[in-house]
Amino acid sequence: MVYKRIRDLREDKDLTQKDLAKILNCSQQVYSNYELGQRDIPTDILIRLSKFYNVSIDFILEISNNPKIQK
């Protein structure tokens, strides 16, 4: 599930939801809603997450299990 993947990526970096919300310039509650699947993740946030974690958007969306960005 996409929401589990963004949680796992965040936890792998030892970040809190509050930390990531600050990085993404949103509230902790909005970010929490992304992780819980209660709110769709906007395209601009997906792009920012991809760049921040240096993984492909396909990886975040679970289209691929390969985190590397294809060039």
Backbone as CSV, one residue per row, in Angstrom:
resi,resn,N_x,N_y,N_z,CA_x,CA_y,CA_z,C_x,C_y,C_z
1,MET,0.846,-1.182,0.000,0.000,0.000,0.000,0.892,1.246,0.000
2,VAL,0.517,2.210,-0.792,1.290,3.445,-0.931,1.531,4.089,0.424
3,TYR,0.520,4.078,1.239,0.614,4.780,2.514,1.620,4.124,3.434
4,LYS,1.688,2.817,3.381,2.686,2.104,4.178,4.090,2.425,3.667
5,ARG,4.236,2.547,2.358,5.548,2.816,1.790,6.076,4.174,2.247
6,ILE,5.237,5.202,2.264,5.759,6.510,2.701,6.061,6.497,4.197
7,ARG,5.299,5.722,4.959,5.619,5.590,6.381,6.958,4.879,6.564
8,ASP,7.158,3.798,5.826,8.411,3.050,5.930,9.607,3.912,5.530
9,LEU,9.463,4.679,4.456,10.555,5.571,4.031,10.875,6.580,5.133
10,ARG,9.842,7.146,5.734,10.041,8.135,6.807,10.735,7.488,7.999
11,GLU,10.251,6.320,8.396,10.828,5.647,9.557,12.264,5.198,9.301
12,ASP,12.576,4.829,8.065,13.953,4.445,7.727,14.928,5.598,7.931
13,LYS,14.426,6.815,7.835,15.271,8.008,8.047,15.171,8.518,9.483
14,ASP,14.459,7.777,10.336,14.261,8.166,11.744,13.643,9.555,11.879
15,LEU,12.656,9.822,11.041,11.950,11.099,11.095,10.560,10.894,11.682
16,THR,10.068,11.914,12.340,8.693,11.885,12.826,7.782,12.462,11.747
17,GLN,6.499,12.264,11.921,5.545,12.885,11.000,5.692,14.405,11.048
18,LYS,5.941,14.929,12.214,6.108,16.373,12.370,7.333,16.859,11.589
19,ASP,8.423,16.104,11.650,9.630,16.461,10.886,9.318,16.537,9.394
20,LEU,8.662,15.507,8.898,8.387,15.455,7.469,7.360,16.504,7.058
21,ALA,6.395,16.753,7.898,5.413,17.802,7.607,6.108,19.147,7.453
22,LYS,7.090,19.398,8.301,7.836,20.657,8.203,8.603,20.720,6.883
23,ILE,9.223,19.617,6.486,9.966,19.557,5.227,9.037,19.801,4.041
24,LEU,7.824,19.252,4.117,6.856,19.368,3.021,5.998,20.627,3.117
25,ASN,6.191,21.381,4.186,5.444,22.618,4.406,3.934,22.353,4.503
26,CYS,3.598,21.363,5.318,2.189,21.086,5.599,2.073,20.793,7.091
27,SER,0.873,20.626,7.564,0.704,20.331,8.988,0.964,18.843,9.242
28,GLN,1.241,18.525,10.487,1.451,17.127,10.869,0.182,16.330,10.616
29,GLN,-0.970,16.936,10.845,-2.248,16.240,10.630,-2.456,15.902,9.160
30,VAL,-2.136,16.823,8.269,-2.264,16.548,6.832,-1.337,15.408,6.444
31,TYR,-0.083,15.473,6.911,0.847,14.394,6.582,0.363,13.058,7.155
32,SER,-0.134,13.075,8.365,-0.667,11.863,8.986,-1.795,11.282,8.129
33,ASN,-2.641,12.146,7.602,-3.730,11.687,6.738,-3.207,11.018,5.470
34,TYR,-2.074,11.475,4.946,-1.453,10.801,3.795,-1.054,9.378,4.178
35,GLU,-0.396,9.248,5.316,0.078,7.932,5.752,-1.068,6.982,6.098
36,LEU,-2.157,7.526,6.565,-3.307,6.696,6.935,-4.213,6.396,5.743
37,GLY,-3.930,7.013,4.603,-4.761,6.806,3.428,-6.081,7.544,3.485
38,GLN,-6.173,8.532,4.370,-7.403,9.299,4.515,-7.435,10.504,3.580
39,ARG,-6.320,10.732,2.918,-6.217,11.867,2.007,-5.296,11.463,0.872
40,ASP,-5.702,11.752,-0.360,-4.837,11.475,-1.506,-3.611,12.378,-1.456
41,ILE,-2.490,11.835,-1.890,-1.246,12.600,-1.896,-1.184,13.394,-3.203
42,PRO,-1.137,14.720,-3.114,-1.081,15.534,-4.335,0.212,15.285,-5.115
43,THR,0.145,15.524,-6.402,1.290,15.293,-7.283,2.524,16.051,-6.814
44,ASP,2.366,17.306,-6.430,3.532,18.088,-6.005,4.184,17.493,-4.766
45,ILE,3.397,16.913,-3.878,3.947,16.271,-2.683,4.655,14.971,-3.068
46,LEU,4.085,14.217,-4.004,4.755,13.003,-4.486,6.121,13.335,-5.070
47,ILE,6.189,14.398,-5.840,7.459,14.819,-6.442,8.456,15.192,-5.346
48,ARG,7.996,15.939,-4.364,8.891,16.352,-3.277,9.367,15.157,-2.458
49,LEU,8.472,14.195,-2.208,8.868,12.982,-1.488,9.897,12.190,-2.292
50,SER,9.663,12.083,-3.588,10.587,11.365,-4.461,11.978,11.992,-4.417
51,LYS,12.036,13.293,-4.512,13.327,13.991,-4.471,13.973,13.878,-3.094
52,PHE,13.177,14.020,-2.053,13.717,13.975,-0.696,14.329,12.606,-0.388
53,TYR,13.609,11.547,-0.748,14.086,10.196,-0.458,14.978,9.632,-1.566
54,ASN,15.081,10.362,-2.668,15.860,9.918,-3.825,15.386,8.545,-4.324
55,VAL,14.080,8.433,-4.461,13.457,7.228,-5.010,12.484,7.653,-6.108
56,SER,12.120,6.703,-6.941,11.189,7.030,-8.018,9.766,7.162,-7.482
57,ILE,8.970,7.929,-8.198,7.553,8.041,-7.846,6.888,6.681,-8.025
58,ASP,7.326,5.915,-9.027,6.790,4.563,-9.210,7.008,3.713,-7.963
59,PHE,8.136,3.890,-7.308,8.411,3.149,-6.079,7.438,3.582,-4.978
60,ILE,7.247,4.878,-4.831,6.324,5.385,-3.810,4.908,4.876,-4.071
61,LEU,4.515,4.847,-5.346,3.160,4.420,-5.710,3.018,2.901,-5.820
62,GLU,4.106,2.188,-5.545,4.152,0.729,-5.593,3.855,0.172,-6.983
63,ILE,4.218,0.932,-8.003,4.169,0.432,-9.375,5.397,-0.425,-9.618
64,SER,6.464,-0.089,-8.892,7.725,-0.806,-8.994,8.262,-1.063,-7.596
65,ASN,9.009,-2.130,-7.451,9.689,-2.391,-6.181,11.144,-1.951,-6.233
66,ASN,11.527,-1.343,-7.345,12.872,-0.833,-7.514,12.881,0.657,-7.141
67,PRO,13.563,1.009,-6.061,13.534,2.409,-5.622,14.363,3.349,-6.499
68,LYS,15.210,2.813,-7.355,16.090,3.666,-8.147,15.317,4.455,-9.182
69,ILE,15.752,5.672,-9.362,15.154,6.545,-10.367,15.725,6.149,-11.715
70,GLN,14.854,5.857,-12.684,15.285,5.475,-14.021,15.693,6.727,-14.787
71,LYS,16.842,6.629,-15.462,17.334,7.784,-16.221,17.280,7.497,-17.684
